[in-house]
């Protein structure tokens, strides 16, 4: 199935296009960087999708906007994306 193929692609490569596809379809992601844990989800988001650091929420109108504008560990998410450690993808 296509969905399973895209999940595998994300797990192997951390593809941003796969991330967009999967989050848009209701999947959620937990990841860490520099000892801090983050969570990306559409569930209970103030807008379309949010990224949480503990109880602090950054909410965006699209997954693309989140990728381009979210701040993670005091850096833009896009700039530190290669360094993140995927904890759980469900």
Long-range contacts (C-beta under 8 A, 24 or more apart in sequence): 7-89, 10-89, 11-86, 11-89, 14-81, 14-82, 14-84, 14-86, 16-67, 16-81, 19-63, 19-67, 20-63, 20-64, 20-67, 22-89, 23-49, 23-63, 24-63, 27-89, 27-90, 28-89, 28-90, 29-86, 29-88, 29-89, 30-86, 30-87, 30-88, 30-89, 31-84, 31-85, 31-86, 31-87, 32-84, 32-85, 32-87, 33-72, 33-73, 33-80, 33-83, 33-84, 33-85, 34-73, 36-72, 36-73, 37-87, 38-72, 40-66, 51-77
